[in-house]
């Protein structure tokens, strides 16, 4: 299923806002955001996935 026009605009605005703040999303993040815009995953599932990936990618020192 394709994302609605509103979902596409929201995704575009989210990515543009991040770029203005100096963040460049990687391909995996864009794919995950598109999946959420298509309704393939919920926002909560997306956040849980991103948090889990961040925890593996950047462990906190001393833990």
Secondary structure, 3 states (H helix, E strand, C coil): CCCCHHHHHHHHHHHHHHHHCCCCCCHHHHHHHHHHHCCCCCHHHHHHHHHHHHHHHCCCCCC
